[in-house]
Amino acid sequence: MFFSIILLISLFPAWPLITLLLQRKQFLMALLALEVLALSLVMVLLFSSMKSLFFLLLVLPMAACEASVGLALLVSSTRHFGSDMLSNLTMSKW
């Protein structure tokens, strides 16, 4: 039982990476995949050892800052381009 939990926690960061690679249509889904990746890294650090608690205190605020910057970019691109589709974010339109 304990080994299956450790295996599940160690494979948990791979799921958002696969989602990030497969989801190439909407900017919001890419941001959500990045946020789940950050939270899964926090979970791995939390369950790995007690020595990594200091590193956990560095990763968690960075994930919160990443989420706020991502949402600001999402609002800005939605106002500028009219949608959150990643196909609209090409350099040729600037």
MDTraj code that builds the backbone (N, CA, C; nanometers):
import mdtraj as md
import numpy as np

residues = "MET PHE PHE SER ILE ILE LEU LEU ILE SER LEU PHE PRO ALA TRP PRO LEU ILE THR LEU LEU LEU GLN ARG LYS GLN PHE LEU MET ALA LEU LEU ALA LEU GLU VAL LEU ALA LEU SER LEU VAL MET VAL LEU LEU PHE SER SER MET LYS SER LEU PHE PHE LEU LEU LEU VAL LEU PRO MET ALA ALA CYS GLU ALA SER VAL GLY LEU ALA LEU LEU VAL SER SER THR ARG HIS PHE GLY SER ASP MET LEU SER ASN LEU THR MET SER LYS TRP".split()
xyz = np.array([
    [0.0825, -0.1194, 0.0000],
    [0.0000, 0.0000, 0.0000],
    [0.0868, 0.1256, 0.0000],
    [0.1884, 0.1278, 0.0843],
    [0.2751, 0.2455, 0.0937],
    [0.3519, 0.2671, -0.0356],
    [0.3956, 0.1577, -0.0987],
    [0.4701, 0.1697, -0.2235],
    [0.3836, 0.2256, -0.3355],
    [0.2551, 0.1897, -0.3378],
    [0.1667, 0.2408, -0.4427],
    [0.1409, 0.3903, -0.4245],
    [0.1354, 0.4382, -0.3015],
    [0.1172, 0.5812, -0.2776],
    [0.2413, 0.6576, -0.3213],
    [0.3586, 0.6053, -0.2893],
    [0.4834, 0.6697, -0.3311],
    [0.4937, 0.6714, -0.4836],
    [0.4562, 0.5638, -0.5475],
    [0.4592, 0.5580, -0.6937],
    [0.3608, 0.6567, -0.7552],
    [0.2431, 0.6676, -0.6981],
    [0.1427, 0.7608, -0.7480],
    [0.1894, 0.9053, -0.7328],
    [0.2501, 0.9374, -0.6198],
    [0.2985, 1.0733, -0.5972],
    [0.4159, 1.1049, -0.6884],
    [0.5008, 1.0095, -0.7145],
    [0.6148, 1.0358, -0.8017],
    [0.5731, 1.0489, -0.9485],
    [0.4638, 0.9856, -0.9893],
    [0.4150, 0.9974, -1.1266],
    [0.3180, 1.1136, -1.1459],
    [0.2772, 1.1762, -1.0375],
    [0.1791, 1.2839, -1.0447],
    [0.2257, 1.4042, -1.1267],
    [0.3525, 1.4465, -1.1233],
    [0.3938, 1.5591, -1.2095],
    [0.3954, 1.5272, -1.3584],
    [0.3913, 1.4018, -1.3971],
    [0.3917, 1.3678, -1.5398],
    [0.2566, 1.3967, -1.6051],
    [0.1482, 1.3884, -1.5300],
    [0.0153, 1.4107, -1.5866],
    [-0.0034, 1.5535, -1.6367],
    [0.0339, 1.6575, -1.5606],
    [0.0193, 1.7926, -1.6159],
    [0.1119, 1.8190, -1.7349],
    [0.2281, 1.7553, -1.7369],
    [0.3166, 1.7724, -1.8514],
    [0.2546, 1.7157, -1.9782],
    [0.1921, 1.6004, -1.9661],
    [0.1241, 1.5400, -2.0808],
    [0.0062, 1.6278, -2.1235],
    [-0.0672, 1.6801, -2.0271],
    [-0.1789, 1.7689, -2.0588],
    [-0.1301, 1.8956, -2.1265],
    [-0.0177, 1.9491, -2.0794],
    [0.0374, 2.0706, -2.1391],
    [0.0819, 2.0462, -2.2828],
    [0.1365, 1.9300, -2.3088],
    [0.1793, 1.8990, -2.4448],
    [0.0617, 1.8715, -2.5387],
    [-0.0434, 1.8118, -2.4860],
    [-0.1580, 1.7776, -2.5699],
    [-0.2568, 1.8930, -2.5880],
    [-0.2652, 1.9808, -2.4891],
    [-0.3597, 2.0922, -2.4958],
    [-0.2918, 2.2127, -2.5584],
    [-0.3167, 2.2340, -2.6847],
    [-0.2532, 2.3454, -2.7559],
    [-0.3559, 2.4417, -2.8135],
    [-0.4770, 2.4407, -2.7602],
    [-0.5787, 2.5277, -2.8162],
    [-0.6042, 2.6502, -2.7298],
    [-0.6259, 2.6311, -2.6023],
    [-0.6637, 2.7420, -2.5169],
    [-0.5529, 2.7759, -2.4179],
    [-0.5336, 2.9054, -2.3992],
    [-0.4319, 2.9555, -2.3086],
    [-0.4671, 2.9240, -2.1641],
    [-0.5948, 2.9252, -2.1301],
    [-0.6376, 2.8963, -1.9938],
    [-0.6055, 2.7526, -1.9540],
    [-0.6247, 2.6587, -2.0445],
    [-0.5932, 2.5195, -2.0129],
    [-0.4435, 2.4993, -1.9950],
    [-0.3617, 2.5706, -2.0717],
    [-0.2173, 2.5630, -2.0538],
    [-0.1773, 2.6195, -1.9181],
    [-0.2411, 2.7284, -1.8764],
    [-0.2121, 2.7857, -1.7447],
    [-0.2550, 2.6923, -1.6319],
    [-0.3684, 2.6277, -1.6490],
    [-0.4145, 2.5326, -1.5469],
    [-0.3213, 2.4126, -1.5373],
    [-0.2697, 2.3669, -1.6500],
    [-0.1750, 2.2559, -1.6475],
    [-0.0455, 2.2965, -1.5767],
    [-0.0001, 2.4197, -1.6000],
    [0.1193, 2.4675, -1.5300],
    [0.0951, 2.4801, -1.3801],
    [-0.0244, 2.5212, -1.3415],
    [-0.0554, 2.5344, -1.1988],
    [-0.0635, 2.3973, -1.1319],
    [-0.1214, 2.3002, -1.1994],
    [-0.1262, 2.1643, -1.1438],
    [0.0148, 2.1065, -1.1342],
    [0.0998, 2.1398, -1.2303],
    [0.2386, 2.0957, -1.2239],
    [0.3097, 2.1552, -1.1027],
    [0.2880, 2.2819, -1.0764],
    [0.3501, 2.3450, -0.9603],
    [0.2978, 2.2847, -0.8303],
    [0.1684, 2.2609, -0.8244],
    [0.1128, 2.2014, -0.7026],
    [0.1558, 2.0563, -0.6851],
    [0.1754, 1.9847, -0.7934],
    [0.2231, 1.8470, -0.7807],
    [0.3684, 1.8443, -0.7333],
    [0.4480, 1.9424, -0.7762],
    [0.5845, 1.9507, -0.7245],
    [0.5853, 1.9838, -0.5763],
    [0.4905, 2.0649, -0.5325],
    [0.4772, 2.0937, -0.3888],
    [0.4417, 1.9661, -0.3135],
    [0.3521, 1.8853, -0.3700],
    [0.3159, 1.7599, -0.3038],
    [0.4338, 1.6642, -0.2970],
    [0.5122, 1.6569, -0.4038],
    [0.6301, 1.5699, -0.4033],
    [0.7296, 1.6170, -0.2986],
    [0.7500, 1.7472, -0.2886],
    [0.8411, 1.8001, -0.1874],
    [0.7893, 1.7773, -0.0465],
    [0.6590, 1.7864, -0.0301],
    [0.6007, 1.7678, 0.1015],
    [0.6146, 1.6243, 0.1500],
    [0.5985, 1.5292, 0.0600],
    [0.6057, 1.3894, 0.0988],
    [0.7461, 1.3299, 0.0888],
    [0.8410, 1.4044, 0.0331],
    [0.9745, 1.3466, 0.0151],
    [1.0504, 1.3380, 0.1471],
    [1.0703, 1.4509, 0.2128],
    [1.1396, 1.4485, 0.3416],
    [1.1138, 1.5790, 0.4141],
    [1.1506, 1.5813, 0.5386],
    [1.1326, 1.7017, 0.6182],
    [1.2418, 1.8044, 0.5897],
    [1.3502, 1.7632, 0.5245],
    [1.4575, 1.8567, 0.4938],
    [1.4189, 1.9530, 0.3824],
    [1.3202, 1.9187, 0.3033],
    [1.2829, 2.0015, 0.1897],
    [1.1735, 2.1025, 0.2238],
    [1.1434, 2.1226, 0.3510],
    [1.0392, 2.2175, 0.3870],
    [1.0797, 2.3614, 0.3544],
    [1.2081, 2.3930, 0.3658],
    [1.2535, 2.5267, 0.3295],
    [1.2361, 2.5494, 0.1796],
    [1.2682, 2.4503, 0.0995],
    [1.2486, 2.4613, -0.0446],
    [1.1002, 2.4709, -0.0782],
    [1.0177, 2.4055, 0.0024],
    [0.8728, 2.4132, -0.0161],
    [0.8235, 2.5553, 0.0070],
    [0.8836, 2.6248, 0.1022],
    [0.8454, 2.7635, 0.1280],
    [0.8882, 2.8566, 0.0145],
    [0.9806, 2.8147, -0.0672],
    [1.0189, 2.8933, -0.1841],
    [0.9327, 2.8611, -0.3055],
    [0.8941, 2.7361, -0.3209],
    [0.8198, 2.6930, -0.4402],
    [0.6733, 2.7375, -0.4341],
    [0.6123, 2.7317, -0.3186],
    [0.4702, 2.7643, -0.3075],
    [0.4397, 2.9106, -0.3404],
    [0.5149, 3.0091, -0.2889],
    [0.4879, 3.1474, -0.3325],
    [0.5194, 3.1718, -0.4796],
    [0.6201, 3.1012, -0.5322],
    [0.6488, 3.1166, -0.6745],
    [0.5329, 3.0642, -0.7590],
    [0.4685, 2.9579, -0.7142],
    [0.3522, 2.9057, -0.7865],
    [0.2359, 3.0044, -0.7814],
    [0.2190, 3.0711, -0.6682],
    [0.1132, 3.1716, -0.6577],
    [0.1425, 3.2913, -0.7478],
    [0.2676, 3.3333, -0.7522],
    [0.3053, 3.4446, -0.8408],
    [0.2900, 3.4052, -0.9872],
    [0.3238, 3.2817, -1.0186],
    [0.3082, 3.2334, -1.1563],
    [0.1617, 3.2329, -1.1968],
    [0.0747, 3.1966, -1.1047],
    [-0.0683, 3.1951, -1.1354],
    [-0.1210, 3.3362, -1.1577],
    [-0.0780, 3.4310, -1.0758],
    [-0.1278, 3.5681, -1.0923],
    [-0.0756, 3.6320, -1.2213],
    [0.0502, 3.6080, -1.2546],
    [0.1043, 3.6615, -1.3803],
    [0.0369, 3.5960, -1.4999],
    [0.0110, 3.4659, -1.4909],
    [-0.0579, 3.3961, -1.5990],
    [-0.1990, 3.4476, -1.6203],
    [-0.2707, 3.4745, -1.5113],
    [-0.4057, 3.5281, -1.5261],
    [-0.4038, 3.6704, -1.5810],
    [-0.3039, 3.7480, -1.5438],
    [-0.2912, 3.8829, -1.5995],
    [-0.2633, 3.8763, -1.7493],
    [-0.1784, 3.7841, -1.7910],
    [-0.1528, 3.7662, -1.9344],
    [-0.2772, 3.7178, -2.0081],
    [-0.3541, 3.6322, -1.9431],
    [-0.4770, 3.5826, -2.0038],
    [-0.5772, 3.6957, -2.0248],
    [-0.5944, 3.7809, -1.9247],
    [-0.6872, 3.8930, -1.9373],
    [-0.6386, 3.9900, -2.0440],
    [-0.5084, 4.0163, -2.0453],
    [-0.4528, 4.1084, -2.1449],
    [-0.4682, 4.0543, -2.2870],
    [-0.4395, 3.9269, -2.3065],
    [-0.4531, 3.8702, -2.4411],
    [-0.5985, 3.8590, -2.4829],
    [-0.6884, 3.8348, -2.3884],
    [-0.8302, 3.8282, -2.4220],
    [-0.8817, 3.9650, -2.4635],
    [-0.8350, 4.0695, -2.3948],
    [-0.8778, 4.2037, -2.4325],
    [-0.8169, 4.2471, -2.5656],
    [-0.6956, 4.2059, -2.5906],
    [-0.6272, 4.2499, -2.7117],
    [-0.6714, 4.1706, -2.8349],
    [-0.6810, 4.0378, -2.8228],
    [-0.7112, 3.9528, -2.9379],
    [-0.8563, 3.9082, -2.9452],
    [-0.9300, 3.9177, -2.8356],
    [-1.0702, 3.8794, -2.8379],
    [-1.0975, 3.7365, -2.7965],
    [-0.9940, 3.6554, -2.7782],
    [-1.0142, 3.5174, -2.7320],
    [-0.8868, 3.4697, -2.6631],
    [-0.8961, 3.3517, -2.6035],
    [-0.7788, 3.2962, -2.5352],
    [-0.7178, 3.1801, -2.6136],
    [-0.7440, 3.1753, -2.7413],
    [-0.6892, 3.0683, -2.8243],
    [-0.5402, 3.0925, -2.8486],
    [-0.4604, 2.9874, -2.8368],
    [-0.3171, 3.0009, -2.8575],
    [-0.2811, 3.0260, -3.0032],
    [-0.3684, 2.9908, -3.0949],
    [-0.3403, 3.0164, -3.2361],
    [-0.3462, 3.1652, -3.2690],
    [-0.4135, 3.2447, -3.1857],
    [-0.4202, 3.3887, -3.2078],
    [-0.2959, 3.4614, -3.1601],
    [-0.2095, 3.3953, -3.0854],
    [-0.0935, 3.4614, -3.0256],
    [0.0312, 3.4450, -3.1114],
    [0.0226, 3.4787, -3.2372],
    [0.1397, 3.4687, -3.3240],
    [0.2060, 3.6043, -3.3362],
    [0.3358, 3.6043, -3.3642],
    [0.4106, 3.7285, -3.3748],
    [0.3798, 3.8029, -3.5055],
    [0.3245, 3.7356, -3.6030],
    [0.2975, 3.8008, -3.7310],
    [0.1834, 3.9020, -3.7205],
    [0.0982, 3.8898, -3.6188],
    [-0.0131, 3.9831, -3.6027],
    [0.0275, 4.1082, -3.5274],
    [0.1456, 4.1119, -3.4708],
    [0.1892, 4.2307, -3.3965],
    [0.2510, 4.3211, -3.4932],
])
top = md.Topology()
chain = top.add_chain()
for i, resn in enumerate(residues, 1):
    res = top.add_residue(resn, chain, resSeq=i)
    for name in ("N", "CA", "C"):
        top.add_atom(name, md.element.get_by_symbol(name[0]), res)
traj = md.Trajectory(xyz[None], top)
